[in-house]
Amino acid sequence: MSDYNQNGRQEDNFEPVDRFREETAAEVVPLERERKSEGAKPIAEDQPENRQIDTKSSIGIFALVLSILSLLIMPIVLGAAGIIAGIYARNRDAKTMGNWAIALGAISIIASLFLSPYL
């Protein structure tokens, strides 16, 4: 769509922008002072507590996953790893998941010892 004018220069013929009718919007994010006035905690205060809870639960979940996998494959190796990770999780205040991981790891090892002659 380019033409050359009388001086030899190239001219671009663009369509006018006026014929487009677009609707635009922007997201509105509350400022810090507005959040404080609403009674909510600032984001910076929530982060250390969330990190501590996530660390506890992630160790417990890891131990539990190891113990559950030990029921399916490599019961001696993964069961022992699940027991060790479960003890570590219990010491890190993830007591419920740690106890479950220890119990499932022990059950997996004991079951594999009794059932291995039959496989």
C-alpha positions in Angstrom: 0.0 0.0 0.0 2.9 2.4 -0.5 2.9 5.0 -3.2 5.6 7.4 -4.4 4.8 11.1 -4.2 6.0 13.7 -6.7 9.3 14.1 -4.9 10.1 10.4 -5.2 9.6 9.7 -1.6 7.6 6.7 -0.5 4.3 7.4 1.3 2.5 4.9 3.4 -1.3 5.0 3.2 -2.7 3.7 6.5 -6.3 3.3 7.3 -7.5 5.7 9.9 -7.7 4.3 13.5 -11.1 6.0 14.1 -13.1 3.2 12.4 -12.2 0.7 15.1 -14.3 0.7 18.2 -12.4 -1.3 20.9 -13.2 -1.6 24.5 -10.2 -1.6 26.8 -10.0 -2.0 30.6 -7.3 -2.2 33.2 -7.3 -4.3 36.4 -7.5 -2.4 39.6 -5.2 -3.6 42.4 -5.6 -2.1 45.9 -2.7 -0.2 47.2 -1.0 -1.1 50.5 -2.6 1.7 52.4 -6.0 0.7 51.2 -5.4 -2.9 52.3 -4.3 -1.8 55.7 -7.4 0.3 56.1 -9.6 -2.7 55.3 -8.0 -4.6 58.2 -6.1 -7.1 56.1 -2.4 -8.0 56.9 0.2 -6.7 54.4 1.7 -9.4 52.2 5.1 -9.1 53.8 3.8 -10.2 57.2 2.2 -13.4 55.8 5.2 -14.7 54.1 7.4 -16.1 57.0 4.4 -18.0 58.5 3.5 -19.5 55.1 7.0 -20.6 54.4 7.3 -22.3 57.8 4.0 -24.2 57.3 4.9 -25.1 53.7 8.3 -26.5 54.8 6.8 -28.6 57.6 4.1 -30.1 55.3 6.4 -30.6 52.4 8.8 -32.7 54.5 5.9 -34.8 55.7 4.4 -35.2 52.3 7.8 -36.3 50.9 8.1 -38.9 53.7 4.5 -40.1 53.1 5.1 -40.4 49.3 8.3 -42.5 49.9 6.4 -44.8 52.2 3.5 -45.2 49.8 5.8 -45.9 46.9 7.5 -48.5 49.0 4.3 -50.5 49.1 4.5 -50.7 45.3 8.2 -50.9 44.4 11.5 -51.5 46.2 9.9 -52.0 49.7 13.2 -52.4 51.6 14.9 -49.3 50.1 12.0 -47.0 49.9 10.5 -48.2 53.1 13.7 -47.4 55.0 13.9 -44.0 53.3 10.3 -43.4 54.2 10.9 -44.3 57.9 14.0 -42.0 58.0 12.1 -39.1 56.3 9.2 -39.7 58.7 11.4 -39.4 61.7 12.8 -36.2 60.3 9.3 -34.9 59.6 8.2 -35.7 63.2 11.1 -33.8 64.5 10.1 -30.8 62.3 6.6 -30.7 63.8 4.8 -32.6 61.0 3.8 -35.3 63.5 0.8 -36.8 61.8 2.4 -37.2 58.4 5.6 -38.4 60.0 3.8 -41.0 62.0 2.0 -42.3 58.9 5.2 -42.4 56.9 6.9 -44.4 59.7 4.0 -46.8 60.0 3.6 -47.4 56.2 7.4 -47.8 55.7 7.5 -50.4 58.5 4.4 -52.2 57.2 6.0 -52.3 53.7 9.3 -53.8 55.0 7.6 -56.4 57.2 5.1 -57.4 54.4 7.9 -57.7 51.9 9.9 -60.0 54.3 6.9 -62.3 54.8 5.6 -62.3 51.3 8.9 -62.5 49.4 9.1 -66.4 49.6 5.8 -66.6 47.8 6.6 -64.3 44.9 
